[in-house]
Amino acid sequence: MKLGKLKEIDIRKVWGHEQYDFSKWLSTEENIKELGDTLNLSLTDIEAEKLVGAYRCDILCKDELTGKTVLIENQLEKTNHDHLGKIITYASGLDASVVVWIVSSARDEHASAIEWLNKHTDDDLSFFLIEVHVFTIGESAPAPQFKVIEQPNDFAKKAKNMANSPDLNNSQAKRLEFWNKFNEVIEERGKPFNKRKATTDHWYAVAIGSSDCHISVDLVNREHKIRVGLWIADNKNLYDHLYMHKQEIEAIADMQLYWTRLDNKKAAYICTYISGLDFNDQSNYDILMNQTIDTVLKLKKAFANFVN
């Protein structure tokens, strides 16, 4: 078998202009998703050329699951002091919680600056330094690749260390342990959806492509169950729309769902339950977690065409 040779090409041959070519390309749903997958974020509500005083940032969007504002600044050349200043100015002016600086090449001193910012700011503010490269194989179409140069501190490692913290009660420690293992299973299965930071919370959110709702995995240990379903934060019209398509959704999901409108509250949810959760007996965790992931994927498929 004859194999092709991977060749890197000049990104300026693909995108001649940052604003009109690269930013426009990155703003499309398919390409912003690829960037989001690299960052473990679900990027939505995309705005290009957002005004910041007398200046414009390249792209402003949100992380679908946390609601955090994400600022993206593009620089199709080597990093410089000017753009480092810009990302801080824009982040301040737009109250961004996540800053993504995309460049063709990162100088060591600017990589060190981003590392310093991540070390000396709290977890509510995150900085990413990303290189974009383009490759071809033979006469193939150019293929872009995002390479992470600097990113926030290793949340997974921090989360594992939290498990031994004396400040956690038993339930918190057990939930943290479960989510750490859950993330490992997601990785083992090739990341069928973006994993989230392991926490002591009873819930775990999975993006579905809408800022109005997400798939939620909830640990209900007192009932020895895991609840998996669509959580709608504050949109009864969306719930009613979905209920009109109840039979279609359940047919696609291949399961009967519990529909809960919660008339006296803002939220609503549509879910199913998986039995067998017991924090004191983890012998079935592998089976349980794979079953949970399978259910998440079925629900994502079932709801996808109705929530977007």
N, C-alpha and C positions, 0 to 999 in steps of 0.2 A: 504494500500500500504506500503510495506516495503522499507525503504530508506537506502541507503548505508552510510557509515561513511567516511568522508574525512580524509585522513591520510597523513601527510608530511613524506617524506623519505629523507635519506641522498643523496645529489646530487652526491656524489662521487660513489654511487652505479650505477648511470646512466652514468656519465662521469668520468671515472677514471683519465683522463689526460686532462689538460687545452687545450694544443695545438692540440693534435691528436684526441681528442674526442669532447670537448665542442666547441672549435673554429671552427672545421670542421663542426659540427652540425649547429652552428649559421650562418655559411657562406652560407648555402643553401638558395635558394630564398624564400621558404615557411617560414623558421624560422627568417630570417633577416626582412621579412615583418612584422612578429608578433612583433619583437622589434621595428620596425619603427612605427607601429600603437600605441605602448605604448608611444613613444616619440613625436608623431605627425610629423614624418619625413617620406619621401619616399626615402629609401636607395637603391642605385644602384652602379654599377661599383665596385663590391666587390673585394678587394685584401687581401688575408691572408698572414701573416708573412712578412709585409712590412719592409724593412731595414731602420733603422734610425742610421746612423753612424755604430758603432760596434754592435748595438742592433737591435732587431726586435719588432715591435708592432704587436699585435694580428690580428687586422682587420682594414683596411683603406677603406673607401667608400665615396660616395657623397650623399648629399641631392639633389634629382632629380630636385626639383623646384627652389632652390636657387643656386645650383652649389657649395655650401659650402662643404669643406672637413670635413669628420666625422671620428674621431679616436675612436676605440673601444678597450679597454684594459680589459681583463678578469682575474679574480682572484677568484678561487673556494675555498676561505677561508675567514677569517675575514680580513677586511681592515688593511693595515699597512703603515708605513711611506715610505717604499721602493717603493710600487706601487704608492703612491701619488706623489712621486718625478718622477717616470717613466712617468706618464700621462702628467706632465708638460714638461718634457724633450722631449717626443715624439711629443707633440703638437707643441712645438717650432721648432723642426727639420723638421716636415712635414707641417708646416704652417696650422694646423688644426683650424677650426672655431668652431667646435662642438666636445666636448670630452665626451665620455660615458665610465664610469667605472663600470663594472659589477662584483659583489661580492656575496659571499654566506651570508655574514653578515657585516653590516656597524657599526663600532664603532662610538660612539657619537662625539668624537673629529675629526674624519675624515668627518663625515656628516657636522659638523660645519665648517670645512675647505672648503668644496665644496660650502656651503652656502655663506661663506665669499668671495670666488672667484667670484661667480655670482653677489654679491652685489658691488664688487669693480672693475669689468671689464665692458666694454661697451657692447652694444647689439650685436656686431659682434663676441663676444666670449661667448660660452655657455658651462656649465658643468652639466652633469647628473651623479648622483650616483644611481645605480640600484641594487637591490637584486634579485637573481634568486632562486626560490623555486620549488620543485617538489612534486606533490601530486598524490595519488591513491585513488580510491574508490573500496573497495573489491579487486577483482583480475584484475582490469582494468589496462591498460597500463599507465605508468607514464605520467603525464601531467605537463609541465613546466608553470611557472607563473613569469612574470617580475613585480617587485614592485618598484615604484619610491620612493626613499628616499629623494633625493634633485634634484631640477631642476631649470632652469632659472626663474627669477622673472615672476610673473603672467602677461603675455602680454595682455591677454584679459581685465584684470582690468585696466592696464595702457592705453589701447586703449580707453576704455569707458571714462576714465578721460580726455583723449585728446580732446574729443568732446566739452568740455567746454573751451578749450584753446582759448585765444584771438588771438593767432597767426594763427589760421585756418581761411581761408575764408569760405564763405557759402557753396560752392561746395565741398570743402574738408570735412567740418563737415558733410554734407549730405551723402557723400560717406562712411565716417567712421561709421556713424549711420546705413547705409544700411548693411555694412559688419558685424557689430556686431550682428544685427538682423539675418542676413543670417547664421552666425555661430550658433546662438541659434536654428534655424530651423534644421540645420544639426544634432545638438545634439538630438533634439526632434525625429528625424527620425532614431535614432540609429547609427549615423555616417556612412552612406553608403560610404563615402570617408573621408579622413583626412581633417579636417578643418585647415585653415591657419590663421596666425595672422591678425586681422583686421587692415587695414591701411587707409590712405587717397587717395590711388591710385584708378584709375578707373577700374583696372583689378584685378582678383582673379584667381590664378593658381591651377589646380588640376592635380596630377600626373597620368600618364597613363602607366608607366613601361618602358619608354625610356628617355634617356638623350637628345635626339634630338628634342623632342616635348612634349607638354602638352596640356590639355584642359584649355582654358581660358574663363572666364566669364567677359565681359566688359560692363560697364555701359555707355550708350550713351544717357545721359539725354536730350541733345538738340534735339534729334530725338525721344525721349520718347520710347527708345528700350533698350533691353539687348541683346548683341551679345554673343552667346555661340558657341565655335568652337575649332578646333585643330590648335594650333599655332606652326609653325615649324620655329625655330630661324634661322637656316643656313644650310639647306640641301635640295637643289632642287631635288636631286635624290630621296629622300624620297617622296617628293610631287609628282613627276612623277610616282613613283611606286604606290602610293595611287590612282592617277588619272586613272591608268590602271584598277583599281578595283572599279571605281566610282559606277557602278550599284550595285555591291554586297554590298558595304558600305552603300549606301542609302537605299537599301532593308532591311538590318539589323537594321539600325537606324529608319526606317519607316518614312523618311522625305526627302525632296529635300534639297540639300545643295548648298551654294554658294562657288565656287572653285576659289580662287584668288592666282595666282602664283607670282605676283609682280616681273616681270622679271628684273626690274632695281634695285631691293633691295635684300638683303640677305634672308629676311624672306618670308614666305608664310602662308596662312591660309585657312581653310575650315570651313564654319560656317553656322549657322542659326540665325534667329532673333525672339525675343519674344517682342511683343508690350505691352505698358501699363505702362512703367516706368515714374513716375513723382515725383521728389523729394518734390514737394509742396503738394502732395496728396498721403498719404501713406495708404489709406484705402484698397488698393488691394495688399499690400506687402506680406501678407501671401500666397495668391494664386500665386502671381508672383514668389515668392521664391521657392515654391514647384514645380512650373512648370519648373523653372530653374534647380533645382536639378534633376528632372525627365529627362530633356534634357541632362544634363551632363552624367547621367548614360547610356542613350541610345547611346551617342556618344562614351563613353568609351568602351561599348560593341561592337560597330560597328568597331572601329579602332583597338581594342586590338590585333587581330590576324595579322594585316597588318603592324604594326609599330615595332613589336618585332621579 
